Amino acid sequence: MHERLSFHIQRDSFLHRLNPLTKLVLTLTLILLAFTFPWYWTPHLLVLIAVIPLSLLGKVFREFMLTALRLIIPAAGFLFLMQAFFQPIGTDIIFQFYFLDMTSESVLFAFRNAMRIVVMVSAFTLFLLTTHPSELMSDLTRRGLPGQFAYVIISTLQILPQIMAKAQTIISAQRSRGLDTESSFLKRAGSLIPLIGPLVFGSLVEVEERAIAIEARGFTSKHVKTSLHEIPDPTFDKSLRWVLLILIIISIGLNLWLS
Amino acid sequence: MKIEINNLRFTYPTGLEALKGISLTINPGEQVAIVGQNGAGKTTLVRHFNGLLKPTSGAVSIGEWETTKYSTAKLASRVGYVFQNPDEQLFSRDVLTEVSFGPKNLGYEKSKVDELVKRAMALTELHDKTDTNPYDLSPTWRKMVALASIIAMDTPIIIFDEPTTGQDAVNVGRIANVIAELKREGKTVITITHDIDFCAENFERIIALAKGQVLLDGSARDILGQEEILAQTYVDPPQLTRLGKMLGLKEIVTRPEEFLKAIL
């Protein structure tokens, strides 16, 4: 009955075991390389030699492909068509649709941009599939990320399913009082107030209670907090992050130098 | 109005089988308490009575209406359901509007709505609070507003989901009065409760559920004496019943007056 908001899938794999920060840096590296490395085929190659192998390594290939088919490819395809038709570059017209021209230059341009989007979205998808949000947040908080920021991210993921469950109960309660939520549009529009009222009130009250509850556990305390759940950060992760950082610097450097 | 449940099974979309073949008949005017551990299927069962849930297999009929054929909004004219948390249903600016919401939805004439609302407010002792915003009332009074808002619908069957949870003794007394009055009017009252003393003092029939099945069903006296079977669903008999048993009383006592009669 409960919707899942987090993409995370618990499996035991190399990618799951990496420190969350390492995975975040890896994701950003893939995206930055796709956007800045001054070679036309970079994003295409990254999908082949990095994104797909990583999904296999993380044992989430099937879930990754499902997301790709349902979300990434349609979005990138749409972007490709828009840019191929509307990008006013090039003279070598290869296809015409009424007043819209597709030139070989605009197709190449659109293809690369679409692939960049593919890399960006799929790298993030992989990251979300293999990283538990609260693990990421506790790791980042330990490294100095303000607790308030982590709270905003985590609470959003946790509160939304709760609000949806609450909304469901309210709908049930009002239908039990004869509220018609299933007939004509006008009737349904009129039935919004009895549903939204308790939802908003209740959610506000819950926010306050939550604030009190976390404050009772020293949320704004300035002292260093210990964590029940230690997230390992071995030397391998640290070295990997440096390598990735150097790759980013080289890529951006080359980009600036060549332009 | 008679409630007939025939081999009711219900499985949630998650695959959890909450009800595993329940058959019951609840006659008009009966006062029934449903007890059992958390997850026994109490709420799942009563949500079938007003069509919030539809059977996976089997059937539930309210009078001659089979619940699969009617919407909850329709069934609301026969079955009133007071949810556990009043905050999940109160939305009006004043108590009067809140209590009138249900009867208006049922399409009664204005004069009848006014009369029903007045009666429900009197029964729940809310008459001096008609213009108050429900959210300015204490949680115990908000509970009474929720009760009144269902009673005003004048349904032959009324369901209370844990009415006494979090209520003080005075308000538990008020709720008991409401139930007694509904009984006098010949209404069927079905209550889910963990408050076994409340159960012993106000209900004639008790149904104990365990793991989606009926464990015990019978008169309060018969059921509350069966300590070992009740323990299977984590229900303790009332303190008086246990005390009576320890004192070696011949019969099973559930209410103070019976206890006094037995020891004097």
Chai-1 contact restraints between the chains, C-beta under 6 A:
chainA,res_idxA,chainB,res_idxB,connection_type,confidence,min_distance_angstrom,max_distance_angstrom,comment,restraint_id
A,M1,B,T14,contact,1.0,0.0,6.0,A-B,restraint_1
A,T169,B,E88,contact,1.0,0.0,6.0,A-B,restraint_2
A,I170,B,E88,contact,1.0,0.0,6.0,A-B,restraint_3
A,S172,B,L52,contact,1.0,0.0,6.0,A-B,restraint_4
A,A173,B,F83,contact,1.0,0.0,6.0,A-B,restraint_5
A,A173,B,E88,contact,1.0,0.0,6.0,A-B,restraint_6
A,A173,B,Q89,contact,1.0,0.0,6.0,A-B,restraint_7
A,R175,B,T72,contact,1.0,0.0,6.0,A-B,restraint_8
A,R175,B,A73,contact,1.0,0.0,6.0,A-B,restraint_9
A,S176,B,N50,contact,1.0,0.0,6.0,A-B,restraint_10
A,S176,B,A76,contact,1.0,0.0,6.0,A-B,restraint_11
A,S176,B,Y81,contact,1.0,0.0,6.0,A-B,restraint_12
A,R177,B,G102,contact,1.0,0.0,6.0,A-B,restraint_13
A,G178,B,A73,contact,1.0,0.0,6.0,A-B,restraint_14
A,G178,B,A76,contact,1.0,0.0,6.0,A-B,restraint_15
A,G178,B,G102,contact,1.0,0.0,6.0,A-B,restraint_16
A,G178,B,N105,contact,1.0,0.0,6.0,A-B,restraint_17
A,G178,B,L106,contact,1.0,0.0,6.0,A-B,restraint_18
A,L179,B,N105,contact,1.0,0.0,6.0,A-B,restraint_19
A,D180,B,A73,contact,1.0,0.0,6.0,A-B,restraint_20
A,E182,B,S71,contact,1.0,0.0,6.0,A-B,restraint_21
A,P194,B,F91,contact,1.0,0.0,6.0,A-B,restraint_22
A,G197,B,F91,contact,1.0,0.0,6.0,A-B,restraint_23
A,P198,B,E88,contact,1.0,0.0,6.0,A-B,restraint_24
A,P198,B,F91,contact,1.0,0.0,6.0,A-B,restraint_25
A,G202,B,D87,contact,1.0,0.0,6.0,A-B,restraint_26
